[in-house]
Amino acid sequence: MAVGKKILTVDEISRIIEMAWEDRTPFEAIESSYGLNEAEVIRLMRQEMKLSSFKIWRARVSGRKTKHLAKRGFIFGRHVCPTQRNR
């Protein structure tokens, strides 16, 4: 799939969707990892998801402070449990 000028693999699309759903993963992290800005992530989500799922996601992230680095009230990302393994 092509988004903007970049062609994404199925695995990359899956990971971007996963990151977009995570509350504490800012759009800037997706941009630094995959080169997609917020508008491109929204476009990708609209293309890849059912309309009802997209609407739920969009309502969830709209105005959410944790999805934008500039709006965050904290410096560090998230707590990682000592038993959690890196993937």
N, CA, C and O atoms as a DFTB+ gen file, in Angstrom:
348 C
 N C O
     1  1       0.842      -1.190       0.000
     2  2       0.000       0.000       0.000
     3  2       0.876       1.237       0.000
     4  3       1.895       1.275       0.689
     5  1       0.503       2.221      -0.742
     6  2       1.258       3.467      -0.805
     7  2       0.539       4.540       0.009
     8  3      -0.661       4.761      -0.156
     9  1       1.278       5.193       0.878
    10  2       0.778       6.326       1.647
    11  2       1.746       7.462       1.397
    12  3       2.935       7.359       1.699
    13  1       1.224       8.555       0.838
    14  2       2.135       9.626       0.467
    15  2       3.076       9.108      -0.605
    16  3       2.620       8.654      -1.655
    17  1       4.361       9.164      -0.367
    18  2       5.362       8.685      -1.311
    19  2       5.977       7.371      -0.865
    20  3       6.839       6.830      -1.557
    21  1       5.550       6.846       0.281
    22  2       6.147       5.638       0.840
    23  2       5.239       4.439       0.627
    24  3       4.025       4.527       0.809
    25  1       5.834       3.321       0.240
    26  2       5.094       2.075       0.098
    27  2       5.319       1.274       1.379
    28  3       6.454       1.030       1.786
    29  1       4.216       0.872       2.001
    30  2       4.274       0.169       3.275
    31  2       3.959      -1.310       3.091
    32  3       3.129      -1.688       2.265
    33  1       4.638      -2.133       3.874
    34  2       4.346      -3.563       3.875
    35  2       3.130      -3.822       4.751
    36  3       2.698      -2.945       5.499
    37  1       2.587      -5.014       4.658
    38  2       1.448      -5.409       5.494
    39  2       1.835      -5.343       6.967
    40  3       1.041      -4.900       7.796
    41  1       3.047      -5.779       7.297
    42  2       3.513      -5.736       8.691
    43  2       3.642      -4.303       9.190
    44  3       3.288      -4.014      10.333
    45  1       4.140      -3.406       8.355
    46  2       4.268      -1.998       8.755
    47  2       2.895      -1.376       8.975
    48  3       2.695      -0.643       9.944
    49  1       1.958      -1.657       8.094
    50  2       0.600      -1.136       8.254
    51  2      -0.005      -1.641       9.558
    52  3      -0.627      -0.876      10.296
    53  1       0.175      -2.915       9.839
    54  2      -0.343      -3.502      11.073
    55  2       0.258      -2.812      12.300
    56  3      -0.460      -2.498      13.249
    57  1       1.554      -2.578      12.283
    58  2       2.222      -1.929      13.422
    59  2       1.773      -0.481      13.573
    60  3       1.586      -0.010      14.695
    61  1       1.599       0.231      12.468
    62  2       1.132       1.618      12.536
    63  2      -0.261       1.675      13.148
    64  3      -0.540       2.532      13.986
    65  1      -1.132       0.765      12.731
    66  2      -2.492       0.719      13.298
    67  2      -2.426       0.429      14.792
    68  3      -3.134       1.051      15.584
    69  1      -1.581      -0.506      15.170
    70  2      -1.408      -0.830      16.591
    71  2      -0.919       0.392      17.368
    72  3      -1.441       0.697      18.440
    73  1       0.074       1.087      16.832
    74  2       0.606       2.277      17.507
    75  2      -0.443       3.385      17.580
    76  3      -0.514       4.103      18.577
    77  1      -1.248       3.528      16.546
    78  2      -2.283       4.564      16.528
    79  2      -3.355       4.296      17.584
    80  3      -3.913       5.239      18.144
    81  1      -3.651       3.033      17.861
    82  2      -4.636       2.680      18.874
    83  2      -4.109       2.862      20.291
    84  3      -4.890       3.083      21.217
    85  1      -2.782       2.771      20.473
    86  2      -2.202       2.891      21.812
    87  2      -2.367       4.316      22.326
    88  3      -2.060       5.275      21.618
    89  1      -2.845       4.452      23.541
    90  2      -3.096       5.778      24.109
    91  2      -1.827       6.612      24.271
    92  3      -1.845       7.820      24.031
    93  1      -0.757       5.993      24.664
    94  2       0.437       6.755      24.995
    95  2       1.470       6.820      23.879
    96  3       2.580       7.306      24.101
    97  1       1.137       6.350      22.704
    98  2       2.052       6.462      21.572
    99  2       1.665       7.698      20.774
   100  3       0.615       7.708      20.132
   101  1       2.489       8.741      20.799
   102  2       2.144       9.973      20.089
   103  2       2.302       9.808      18.575
   104  3       3.044       8.948      18.102
   105  1       1.593      10.647      17.836
   106  2       1.711      10.635      16.385
   107  2       3.155      10.915      15.954
   108  3       3.601      10.432      14.914
   109  1       3.870      11.686      16.747
   110  2       5.269      11.991      16.419
   111  2       6.137      10.730      16.417
   112  3       7.087      10.632      15.641
   113  1       5.815       9.773      17.277
   114  2       6.568       8.509      17.299
   115  2       6.320       7.715      16.019
   116  3       7.238       7.101      15.475
   117  1       5.086       7.730      15.545
   118  2       4.767       7.060      14.286
   119  2       5.498       7.755      13.138
   120  3       6.023       7.103      12.235
   121  1       5.522       9.072      13.188
   122  2       6.208       9.820      12.129
   123  2       7.707       9.538      12.116
   124  3       8.300       9.372      11.050
   125  1       8.317       9.485      13.290
   126  2       9.758       9.223      13.322
   127  2      10.084       7.786      12.917
   128  3      11.155       7.532      12.365
   129  1       9.177       6.844      13.184
   130  2       9.422       5.451      12.842
   131  2       9.073       5.110      11.395
   132  3       9.770       4.329      10.748
   133  1       7.994       5.699      10.899
   134  2       7.481       5.299       9.587
   135  2       7.362       6.454       8.584
   136  3       7.031       6.225       7.420
   137  1       7.625       7.679       9.018
   138  2       7.581       8.809       8.103
   139  2       6.183       9.290       7.751
   140  3       6.007       9.996       6.759
   141  1       5.180       8.919       8.553
   142  2       3.807       9.351       8.301
   143  2       3.406      10.396       9.332
   144  3       3.522      10.164      10.535
   145  1       2.934      11.548       8.860
   146  2       2.473      12.562       9.807
   147  2       1.052      12.217      10.262
   148  3       0.482      11.220       9.819
   149  1       0.495      13.023      11.130
   150  2      -0.819      12.725      11.707
   151  2      -1.894      12.589      10.630
   152  3      -2.704      11.664      10.686
   153  1      -1.913      13.484       9.665
   154  2      -2.924      13.426       8.601
   155  2      -2.795      12.139       7.790
   156  3      -3.804      11.549       7.404
   157  1      -1.584      11.705       7.533
   158  2      -1.369      10.460       6.786
   159  2      -1.782       9.236       7.599
   160  3      -2.299       8.266       7.045
   161  1      -1.553       9.280       8.920
   162  2      -1.996       8.186       9.789
   163  2      -3.524       8.122       9.780
   164  3      -4.097       7.034       9.707
   165  1      -4.173       9.252       9.853
   166  2      -5.639       9.291       9.822
   167  2      -6.139       8.721       8.498
   168  3      -7.097       7.948       8.476
   169  1      -5.494       9.098       7.395
   170  2      -5.872       8.585       6.079
   171  2      -5.694       7.062       6.019
   172  3      -6.553       6.348       5.501
   173  1      -4.578       6.582       6.552
   174  2      -4.317       5.139       6.581
   175  2      -5.373       4.408       7.403
   176  3      -5.886       3.370       6.986
   177  1      -5.692       4.956       8.567
   178  2      -6.692       4.333       9.429
   179  2      -8.050       4.289       8.724
   180  3      -8.765       3.292       8.816
   181  1      -8.397       5.348       8.036
   182  2      -9.675       5.399       7.317
   183  2      -9.727       4.324       6.219
   184  3     -10.762       3.692       6.009
   185  1      -8.604       4.128       5.528
   186  2      -8.544       3.148       4.437
   187  2      -8.547       1.715       4.939
   188  3      -9.134       0.838       4.305
   189  1      -7.903       1.468       6.064
   190  2      -7.672       0.102       6.516
   191  2      -8.727      -0.442       7.472
   192  3      -8.802      -1.651       7.687
   193  1      -9.532       0.430       8.039
   194  2     -10.489      -0.008       9.050
   195  2     -11.917       0.074       8.525
   196  3     -12.204       0.802       7.575
   197  1     -12.811      -0.691       9.163
   198  2     -14.237      -0.530       8.888
   199  2     -14.620       0.878       9.343
   200  3     -13.991       1.441      10.238
   201  1     -15.649       1.434       8.724
   202  2     -16.082       2.786       9.048
   203  2     -16.422       2.932      10.527
   204  3     -16.052       3.929      11.147
   205  1     -17.118       1.958      11.101
   206  2     -17.507       2.050      12.513
   207  2     -16.272       2.039      13.419
   208  3     -16.221       2.774      14.405
   209  1     -15.284       1.214      13.089
   210  2     -14.053       1.163      13.882
   211  2     -13.270       2.459      13.749
   212  3     -12.707       2.959      14.722
   213  1     -13.238       2.995      12.539
   214  2     -12.544       4.262      12.327
   215  2     -13.195       5.369      13.152
   216  3     -12.492       6.167      13.774
   217  1     -14.503       5.428      13.166
   218  2     -15.204       6.472      13.931
   219  2     -14.910       6.346      15.423
   220  3     -14.707       7.352      16.103
   221  1     -14.886       5.118      15.934
   222  2     -14.559       4.896      17.347
   223  2     -13.138       5.363      17.633
   224  3     -12.897       6.061      18.618
   225  1     -12.188       4.976      16.766
   226  2     -10.793       5.379      16.948
   227  2     -10.652       6.897      16.878
   228  3      -9.972       7.501      17.707
   229  1     -11.291       7.505      15.896
   230  2     -11.169       8.950      15.699
   231  2     -11.717       9.707      16.907
   232  3     -11.113      10.680      17.357
   233  1     -12.848       9.267      17.427
   234  2     -13.421       9.908      18.612
   235  2     -12.494       9.738      19.808
   236  3     -12.377      10.631      20.646
   237  1     -11.844       8.595      19.879
   238  2     -10.945       8.289      20.993
   239  2      -9.706       9.174      20.986
   240  3      -9.292       9.654      22.041
   241  1      -9.103       9.403      19.815
   242  2      -7.840      10.143      19.766
   243  2      -8.010      11.643      19.577
   244  3      -7.071      12.403      19.812
   245  1      -9.180      12.076      19.163
   246  2      -9.395      13.514      18.948
   247  2      -9.250      14.271      20.260
   248  3      -9.999      14.036      21.209
   249  1      -8.305      15.158      20.306
   250  2      -8.074      15.974      21.487
   251  2      -7.352      15.276      22.624
   252  3      -7.146      15.881      23.676
   253  1      -6.961      14.025      22.445
   254  2      -6.274      13.278      23.500
   255  2      -4.859      13.842      23.662
   256  3      -4.078      13.849      22.710
   257  1      -4.538      14.303      24.846
   258  2      -3.237      14.915      25.099
   259  2      -2.076      13.959      24.874
   260  3      -1.016      14.380      24.412
   261  1      -2.252      12.699      25.187
   262  2      -1.138      11.754      25.092
   263  2      -0.776      11.418      23.654
   264  3       0.282      10.836      23.416
   265  1      -1.619      11.766      22.686
   266  2      -1.316      11.460      21.292
   267  2      -0.487      12.565      20.635
   268  3      -0.097      12.436      19.474
   269  1      -0.216      13.647      21.366
   270  2       0.572      14.762      20.830
   271  2       1.633      15.164      21.850
   272  3       1.308      15.528      22.980
   273  1       2.884      15.096      21.453
   274  2       3.983      15.403      22.384
   275  2       3.859      16.792      22.989
   276  3       4.129      16.970      24.177
   277  1       3.459      17.774      22.202
   278  2       3.384      19.145      22.694
   279  2       2.318      19.326      23.775
   280  3       2.414      20.249      24.584
   281  1       1.318      18.471      23.801
   282  2       0.225      18.584      24.775
   283  2       0.427      17.729      26.011
   284  3      -0.341      17.835      26.967
   285  1       1.453      16.878      26.009
   286  2       1.662      15.959      27.128
   287  2       2.057      16.696      28.394
   288  3       2.760      17.706      28.347
   289  1       1.603      16.183      29.517
   290  2       1.946      16.752      30.798
   291  2       3.085      15.998      31.473
   292  3       3.391      16.249      32.639
   293  1       3.716      15.075      30.749
   294  2       4.795      14.281      31.326
   295  2       5.907      14.143      30.295
   296  3       5.693      14.353      29.101
   297  1       7.095      13.788      30.771
   298  2       8.256      13.710      29.890
   299  2       8.426      12.317      29.307
   300  3       8.644      12.166      28.105
   301  1       8.328      11.303      30.148
   302  2       8.590       9.939      29.713
   303  2       7.327       9.282      29.177
   304  3       6.215       9.653      29.553
   305  1       7.508       8.305      28.298
   306  2       6.398       7.651      27.611
   307  2       5.510       6.823      28.496
   308  3       4.428       7.272      28.876
   309  1       5.937       5.614      28.839
   310  2       5.053       4.733      29.578
   311  2       5.857       3.853      30.502
   312  3       7.069       3.702      30.348
   313  1       5.175       3.283      31.453
   314  2       5.806       2.357      32.381
   315  2       5.908       0.991      31.702
   316  3       4.961       0.546      31.054
   317  1       7.029       0.343      31.847
   318  2       7.207      -1.007      31.323
   319  2       7.449      -1.944      32.494
   320  3       8.372      -1.742      33.283
   321  1       6.631      -2.950      32.598
   322  2       6.752      -3.929      33.653
   323  2       8.069      -4.688      33.496
   324  3       8.444      -5.025      32.373
   325  1       8.779      -4.965      34.588
   326  2      10.054      -5.695      34.500
   327  2       9.942      -7.063      33.836
   328  3      10.922      -7.580      33.300
   329  1       8.738      -7.652      33.874
   330  2       8.567      -8.969      33.270
   331  2       8.191      -8.891      31.783
   332  3       8.135      -9.903      31.084
   333  1       7.940      -7.672      31.328
   334  2       7.576      -7.503      29.908
   335  2       8.830      -7.644      29.038
   336  3       9.865      -7.047      29.335
   337  1       8.737      -8.406      28.002
   338  2       9.870      -8.624      27.111
   339  2       9.804      -7.692      25.914
   340  3       8.720      -7.334      25.455
   341  1      10.970      -7.299      25.410
   342  2      11.013      -6.523      24.168
   343  2      10.641      -7.426      23.017
   344  3      11.046      -8.588      22.975
   345  1       9.894      -6.914      22.108
   346  2       9.484      -7.724      20.950
   347  2      10.441      -7.563      19.820
   348  3      10.257      -8.169      18.764
